Amino acid sequence: MANFKKIAALGLAAIMGLSTLTACGKGGSSDTTQGGSTVETKHHKIGVGLYTDSGKAVEAIKAYLDGISKTVDCEFSYTTLSTYDEATNLTEVQNLISSGCEGIILTADMGTTSIIKECAEANVYVAGFLCDFNQSMFTAHEEVFENEYFLGTVCDGWADATPYGEQVADEVIKNGYKSVGVIVFPEYAYPNQTVVAKAFTDKINEYNKTADQKITVKEPTVLNFAPLDATYFSENADIDCLFSVAAGASFVYPQMVAANRTDIKLYTSGFEGTEDVENFGANGNGAFRGTMCSAPEAIAYPLCLLIDKLNGTVYKDLPATERVDCQPIIILSDDDLNKVKEKSLYFSADYKDALITGEDIVNMCASYNADATYAQLVEKLQHLGVNDL
């Protein structure tokens, strides 16, 4: 991530380990009912490299893939990727290939050039999810985006996530906070966090030009994949608000509690569904005021592309390899939170709450529906936010 997966990282220094879930039995094909008619699907094994091995997002992703597996006639094997170790990621992908995976979905852009070469030699296709593949896009475009074995990626929200930084700035201005700390992960791993932090600061600075009571924004503090240092609060005793673009629930809030500073209002990214829910807005100590994450259903994008490619079919309107946005889940009020708690797959990890069903995916595959279009697939990703619940 370069993109908002990276912003929404839930426990970033990934613990390596390989776990496999077989979601449906072996076989060449099966019949799926779609719109009252029967569609013959082909069986495929897809590897999924996740950016961490636990957390709300991982639980929801696995529950979703388990829920659709029979309908889309795919089994899914999981591994955990590293956000900083290229060799680890190459090894994990090699393991997926050795286990019989025909396609692989990656959520991290680390070692991608080597991975694509390995997959091309094995005739295995790759697509991205929850990652904008920023490094590949700008420093290895030919090797990755122009390689026939890389099919594209769907970002963790917006590739340009500046709107979230601006929305948080609006909240800070509206609520009258006066001194704000900013926290990010290292730019080499998550460049988009720096972009979001800048968008936030720029909007506050614009407000300050005409404001009677100016808002102070601290220089960003960089977390090297470790919790916020305990001295932060004594060194910044004046702050009344924190914008931790880095995963605040994991890396900042526990330190706020330890320092007895839950009076600070926290805007962040990622969603754990525990302390952040219990202490959001009118709940508990009210420390959490905003967060952003992405719907697990967005994995429909790489999955449709992989299924069609493996079936030897492509959309008639398929463009050159792209990275596309999806509508993020942005929670900035108690009403937003209640919608997510009551209706979202992300929170419940229950397939019945999915905004994109297995039948939808089959219907969006050109190999199973001659009328399916790439444009329709991309449009589906724009309806995964709070207002769609």
C-alpha positions, 0 to 999 in steps of 0.5 A: 500500500502505498494505498489505504490498506496501508493507511488502514493497516491492522497490525503491520509487522506481519507474522509469517505463517501459511494457513490454507482454507479449502472452501470447496471440493476438487473438481473440474466444474459445477452448476450455479443457479443465476437469475433462474438459469443454470451456469456451468462454472469452472473450478479454480484454486486462488491464493490470497496473500494478506497483509496481516494474519489477524484482525477485523479485516482479515476475519471479514475477508475470509468469511466473505470468500468462504461465503462465495466459494461454492457459488463461484466454484473457487477454493482459496488458500491464504498466506501472510505477506510482509510489508518490508521483506521482499524475499519473504513475499517471494517465498510465500508466493512460491508456496502458493504456486506449489500448492496448486494455485492458478491465480494469486491476489496480493494485498502488498506491493513488496517484491512484486517485480520478482513475484510477477517473474515467478508467476509468469514462469509458472503460468499463474496470474496475479491481481491486487486488492487493498493496495494501490501498488504505488511502487510498481505503478511509478518505479516498475510500471513496465515490469508489473503493470505491463506484464500480461500476468498482472491483471490490475488492482483495486485500491484500499479506498481511493488511490488518491486518499486526500479527501479523507484528510480533508474530511478530518480537517473539516471535523477538526475545524467544526469541533473547535480543536486547537492543537492537533498531532499527526502520526504516520507510518514510514513513507517508504512503505506507505507513501499515501499516508504522507499524502493524506497527512499533507491534505489535512494540514493544507486544509487547516493552514487554509482555514488559519489564513482567516481564522480568529482562533488558529489551529496548531498542527504538529509536524508528523510523527513517524511510527516505525511499525511500533507503538507511539512512544510514551514520551509523546504526550509529555512532549505534546501536552497541549494537544486536544486532537490526534490524526493518526493516519497510521493504525490508531486503534493498535498503535496509539490508543493504548498509549493514550490510555496508559498516559491517561489522555483519553480526553484527546479526540482520535481520528484514524484509519482501520477498524478493529471493532473493539475499543474503537467501537466501545469508545466512539463518539457518545460511547465510553470515553468518547476518544474515537471520533473518526476512522476509515476502512474498505469493504472486503467485497472489493475483492470481487474486482481481482477475483472476476479478472482472475476467473475470466483470465483462467477461463480464457475470456476477457471483457469486451471493454477491458482497458489496459491494466488499471488500478481502480478505486473503491468507495471506502467506509468512512465513519465520522458520526454515531449514525455512521458507526451504527450502520456499520455495526448493524449492516456491514460484512466488515463488522459482522464477518457474516456473509449474509451482510455482503453487498456483493454476493457470489451470484453477483460475481458470477454475473459480473464474469464475462466467461459466465455472462456474455453481457457482463462488462468491465465498466459494470464491475468498476461501477459496483465498487463505487457502492460499498460505503456507509451510505450503501449499507 
